[in-house]
């Protein structure tokens, strides 16, 4: 069984840098995990009027208002089957800024929607369609699309006017022999919201169970 990213990219997956193929190529059947440790050279947010939006994000470990340079961080990627049987990959990032913050996300491949769906936050309230492609440098490029808010019985398409579009690029630097990542979230009206640029090394864990503390507190069935 291939990874959810292999399913999304098809034959394009083979164009990725070999180290990126390794990072994005494992599934729950492989019994391995990727835990990255590194530094965010730049952790930033937009204009002051974006701060209320970012503080709200801290309630469910989605976004946060802290900024800084050379901020230590970890990223935990575990592949597992969720309680609904869906192949899932954790993207739990912990930032040691002036206050420790987490950014939690859980990705699946949706046959219904024909793309990766990213459930954001500890309670998976926000489901985001993800467009994935191969970057010119052999990295992975992710771009967020339609967003849906789910809290039973409430369900609605989340207006981008009140949210943002996230652009993510992760690639491997052969010279520095490390992974690099760049993330930027922007709103078409309010401008830049939040982002970071950093680098990290990966520690591959064989036969590792998903730590209970990084699993979502609620699993959203709707895609």
C-alpha positions as CSV (number, residue, x, y, z in Angstrom):
1,X,0.0,0.0,0.0
2,X,1.4,3.4,-1.0
3,X,1.2,6.6,1.0
4,X,-1.6,9.1,0.7
5,X,0.9,11.4,-1.1
6,X,1.7,8.7,-3.7
7,X,-2.0,8.3,-4.3
8,X,-2.4,12.1,-4.8
9,X,0.6,12.6,-7.0
10,X,0.5,9.4,-9.0
11,X,3.5,9.0,-11.3
12,X,4.7,12.5,-10.4
13,X,5.8,11.2,-7.0
14,X,8.9,9.7,-8.7
15,X,10.0,13.2,-9.6
16,X,10.5,14.1,-6.0
17,X,14.0,14.2,-4.4
18,X,14.8,10.8,-3.0
19,X,14.8,12.2,0.6
20,X,11.4,13.8,0.0
21,X,10.1,10.5,-1.4
22,X,11.2,8.9,1.8
23,X,9.5,11.6,3.9
24,X,6.3,11.4,2.1
25,X,6.3,7.7,1.0
26,X,5.5,5.7,4.1
27,X,2.2,4.4,5.2
28,X,0.8,2.7,8.3
29,X,1.7,-0.6,6.8
30,X,5.4,0.3,7.0
31,X,5.5,0.7,10.8
32,X,7.9,3.7,10.7
33,X,7.6,7.3,11.7
34,X,9.5,10.5,10.9
35,X,10.3,12.9,13.7
36,X,12.1,16.1,12.7
37,X,14.0,18.4,15.0
38,X,15.3,21.7,13.9
39,X,15.1,25.5,14.1
40,X,12.7,28.0,12.6
41,X,15.0,30.8,11.4
42,X,12.0,33.1,11.1
43,X,8.6,32.8,12.8
44,X,6.3,35.7,11.9
45,X,2.8,37.0,11.8
46,X,1.0,39.8,9.9
47,X,-0.2,43.3,10.9
48,X,-1.5,43.8,14.4
49,X,-5.1,43.5,13.3
50,X,-4.4,39.8,12.5
51,X,-3.6,39.0,16.2
52,X,-7.2,38.3,17.3
53,X,-7.5,35.7,14.5
54,X,-4.2,34.1,15.6
55,X,-5.2,34.0,19.3
56,X,-8.4,32.2,18.4
57,X,-6.3,29.6,16.6
58,X,-4.5,28.8,19.8
59,X,-7.8,27.4,21.3
60,X,-7.5,24.3,19.0
61,X,-3.7,24.3,18.2
62,X,-4.1,25.7,14.7
63,X,-2.2,29.0,14.7
64,X,-0.6,31.4,17.3
65,X,0.6,34.9,17.6
66,X,4.2,34.3,18.8
67,X,7.1,35.4,16.7
68,X,10.9,34.9,16.9
69,X,14.1,33.9,15.2
70,X,16.0,30.6,15.6
71,X,13.0,29.1,17.4
72,X,13.5,25.3,18.2
73,X,10.8,23.1,16.9
74,X,9.8,19.5,16.3
75,X,7.6,17.9,13.7
76,X,6.0,14.5,14.2
77,X,4.8,12.5,11.3
78,X,3.1,9.2,12.1
79,X,1.0,7.1,9.7
80,X,-1.9,5.2,11.2
81,X,-5.5,4.1,10.5
82,X,-8.0,6.4,12.3
83,X,-11.1,5.0,14.0
84,X,-12.9,5.2,10.7
85,X,-10.3,3.1,9.0
86,X,-8.8,6.0,7.0
87,X,-5.1,6.1,6.3
88,X,-4.0,9.2,8.2
89,X,-0.7,11.1,8.7
90,X,-0.1,13.3,11.7
91,X,1.5,16.7,11.2
92,X,2.1,17.9,14.8
93,X,4.5,20.8,15.0
94,X,5.7,22.1,18.4
95,X,7.4,25.5,18.6
96,X,9.5,26.5,21.6
97,X,8.8,30.2,21.2
98,X,8.3,32.6,24.1
99,X,5.4,30.3,24.9
100,X,5.3,26.7,23.7
101,X,2.8,26.4,20.9
102,X,1.5,23.5,18.8
103,X,0.1,23.4,15.3
104,X,-1.8,20.1,14.8
105,X,-3.0,18.7,11.5
106,X,-4.1,15.3,10.3
107,X,-4.1,14.4,6.6
108,X,-6.1,11.8,4.7
109,X,-6.6,11.0,1.0
110,X,-10.3,11.5,0.1
111,X,-11.6,9.4,-2.7
112,X,-14.8,11.4,-2.6
113,X,-13.0,14.7,-3.2
114,X,-10.1,13.3,-5.2
115,X,-7.4,15.1,-3.1
116,X,-5.7,15.3,0.2
117,X,-7.9,16.6,3.0
118,X,-6.2,18.2,6.0
119,X,-8.1,18.3,9.3
120,X,-6.7,21.2,11.3
121,X,-6.6,21.4,15.1
122,X,-7.1,19.1,18.1
123,X,-10.7,18.6,17.3
124,X,-10.6,18.5,13.5
125,X,-13.1,21.2,13.2
126,X,-11.7,22.6,9.9
127,X,-11.3,20.4,6.9
128,X,-9.2,21.8,4.1
129,X,-8.7,20.5,0.5
130,X,-5.0,20.4,-0.4
131,X,-3.5,20.7,-3.8
132,X,-0.1,18.9,-3.9
133,X,2.5,19.2,-6.6
134,X,6.2,18.7,-7.2
135,X,8.3,21.8,-6.8
136,X,11.1,22.6,-9.3
137,X,13.7,21.9,-6.6
138,X,12.3,18.3,-6.1
139,X,10.4,19.3,-3.1
140,X,6.7,19.0,-2.3
141,X,4.4,22.0,-2.7
142,X,1.1,22.2,-0.9
143,X,-1.6,24.8,-1.4
144,X,-4.8,25.0,0.6
145,X,-8.2,25.2,-1.2
146,X,-11.8,25.0,-0.1
147,X,-12.3,24.9,3.7
148,X,-15.2,23.4,5.6
149,X,-16.2,23.8,9.2
150,X,-17.7,20.8,11.0
151,X,-19.1,20.7,14.5
152,X,-22.1,18.3,14.6
153,X,-24.8,19.3,13.8
154,X,-23.2,22.4,12.3
155,X,-21.5,22.2,8.9
156,X,-20.7,24.9,6.4
157,X,-18.2,26.0,3.9
158,X,-15.8,28.4,5.6
159,X,-15.5,31.7,3.7
160,X,-11.9,32.5,2.7
161,X,-12.7,36.1,3.5
162,X,-12.4,35.1,7.2
163,X,-9.5,32.7,6.6
164,X,-6.4,32.4,4.5
165,X,-4.7,30.5,1.8
166,X,-1.7,28.5,3.0
167,X,1.3,27.8,0.8
168,X,3.8,25.2,2.0
169,X,7.0,24.0,0.4
170,X,9.3,21.4,1.8
171,X,12.5,20.3,0.1
172,X,15.8,18.7,0.7
173,X,19.0,20.8,0.7
174,X,21.8,18.6,-0.6
175,X,24.5,21.1,0.3
176,X,23.5,21.5,3.9
177,X,22.1,17.9,4.1
178,X,18.9,18.9,5.8
179,X,15.2,19.3,5.1
180,X,13.9,22.9,4.6
181,X,10.4,24.2,5.0
182,X,8.7,27.4,4.2
183,X,5.0,28.2,5.1
184,X,3.0,31.3,4.4
185,X,-0.7,32.0,5.1
186,X,-2.3,35.0,3.5
187,X,-5.8,36.5,3.2
188,X,-6.7,38.3,0.0
189,X,-8.1,41.3,1.9
190,X,-6.0,41.4,5.1
191,X,-2.6,40.3,3.6
192,X,-0.1,38.2,5.3
193,X,-1.3,36.3,8.4
194,X,1.2,33.9,9.7
195,X,4.3,31.8,8.5
196,X,7.7,30.4,9.2
197,X,10.9,29.3,7.5
198,X,13.2,26.7,8.9
199,X,15.3,23.6,8.6
200,X,15.4,20.3,10.3
201,X,16.9,16.8,10.5
202,X,14.8,13.6,10.5
203,X,15.0,10.8,13.0
204,X,13.4,7.6,11.6
205,X,11.6,5.5,14.1
206,X,11.0,1.8,13.4
207,X,7.9,0.1,14.9
208,X,6.9,3.2,16.8
209,X,3.3,3.6,18.0
210,X,1.6,7.0,17.6
211,X,2.1,8.8,20.9
212,X,-1.4,9.2,22.4
213,X,-0.8,12.9,23.2
214,X,-0.6,13.8,19.5
215,X,-3.7,12.0,18.4
216,X,-6.8,14.2,17.8
217,X,-9.3,14.5,20.6
218,X,-12.1,14.2,18.1
219,X,-12.3,12.5,14.7
220,X,-14.4,14.2,12.1
221,X,-16.1,11.7,9.7
222,X,-17.2,14.3,7.1
223,X,-14.7,15.1,4.3
